[in-house]
Amino acid sequence: MTHALIVDDDVDSAETLRALVAASGYTVAVAHTLRDARRQIALQQPDLILLDLQLPDGSGMELCADPELIANSEVVLVTGHASLETSIQALRLGAADYLVKPIDAGHLRAVLSRFMKPSALKAEVAGLSAKVAPDGHFGHLWGRADSMVAVYNKISRVAGTGVTVLITGESGTGKELVAQTVHDLSRRRQQPFLAVNCGAISPNLIESEIFGHEKGSFTGAERQHQGFFERASGGTLFLDEITEMPPDLQVKLLRVLETGRYMRVGSTQMLDADVRLIAATNRRLADAVKSGKLREDLLYRLNVFPIELPPLRERMDDVELLAGHFLTAIGQAEGETKRLGPQALVQLRGYDWPGNVRELRNVVQRAYVMAAGEVIDECWLPVAGNGAASAAALNGLDSTGAAPQPSADDAIVLPVGTSMAEAERRLILATLRHFHHHKERTAATLGISLKTLYNRLKDYAAVDGEEARPTEDLAASEGRR
């Protein structure tokens, strides 16, 4: 049976906690001082310690600061002041969660439901770490570079705690994947992981989307709406591009972080914010504060445990590994295996990847579609130091920036006086026939977007039912890619 130790100098509070924890199937011991706590731990190592910070003979921090004493115990802080810096420091030292006095029975049950023995978490992290060298990945992340190993070590350290994490890095480096990996290694893994891009929500709706609203709280509020905090309850809420959140809402978010409670728009009832918060931004933090994009006090509250992701250009040895991973995933989805030729690998490693891992993934997907055989050559890949050539490769042109030359059988003849619209129509349809109605290759070769191609084909079909066959849904086609 799981054993819990309650360390609290308030006799009534300790007795209430003891009854609630015992009702959840734990054996329970109680200590009212640090000295008693150490004696109880020596008698029987607890699986769970509910620890008050303010004790007659010292601070509960002293137990947190002794890793050997609590190495096999999960620590949950019990405090009357959730905003105390000592609470944050204790979380940094490995506390898994915290409870705010007076203890809410529902919140306590939620904390108990997430209980995992530290040894189990450590074994899981060790298993993932062992795969980095042979397989090159850790959770949802890929890479063997020293800078990525450092990121993995940070994730391993913070995942099992309740600490707020702030992830920084350029666009496309994989910040959401870091957040997802932290969640998957945490005690909250069985509950939702909700990712929100703060820059993608209308400023007029973002407060309602994050905190929810009551029916009738504003014009158009026809029913009660659960916000992100409520939908992610018990799990992890990832706020991406936090610097795009309006300043007035940053104040309210800061309040939630300090008190652990919030209200829906139009409500007077406080709700518990039972979420692990992870935030991210692609801006430099000092610049964001200086420009007014991020409140300085919110930065301090979010930046409890920082994780900075390196750009791809600083870990070029990982490019081949990442490209191979993307090709494998695409091949499994499409049912056809393809590989990169030797010169293609050289060209990938020579490019500086301003769009980072996201750009590499998109390049590999495009090259997979454009390559006719099982070997992908360099003509569909970006060229180092030549922006025009790189753009040409991505738009279906060859390495010199010229369009692939059609054979004589593919040529079209236009009489003098043909309108531009008709010339475009004939060229698009001829190219579509040449690629056997493969729309992605057609769009890439013509240098237009897939959406533009679909719009043109839809127009042609509406006029005369041409062979363009535009009925395939664009979203479905992009989903298969």
Buried (B, 14 or more C-beta within 10 A) or exposed (E): EBBBBBBBBBEEBBEBBBEBBEEBEBBBBBBBBBEBBBEBBEEEBBBBBBBBBBBEEEBBBBBBBEEEBBEBBBBBBBBEBBBBEBBBBBBBBBBBBBBBBEBBEEBBBBBBEBBBBBEEBBEBBEEBBEEBEEEBBBBBBBBBBEBBBEBBEBBBBBBBBBBBBBBBBBEBBBBBBBBBBBBBBBBBBEBBBBBBBBEEBEEEEBBBBBBBBBEEBEEEBEEBBBBBBBBBBBBBBBBBBBBBBEEEBBEBBBBBBBBBBBBBBBBEEEBBBBBBBBBBBBBEBEEBBEEEBBBEBBBEBBBBBEBBBBBBEEBBEBBBBBBBBBBEEBBEEEEEEBBBBEEBBEBBBBBEBBBBBBBBBBBBBBBBBBBEEEEBBBBBBBBBEBEEBBBBBBBBBBBEBEBEEEEEEEEEEEEEEEEEEEEBBBEBBBBBEBBEBBBBBBBBBBBBEBEEBBBBBBBBBEEEEBEBEBEEEBEEEEEEB
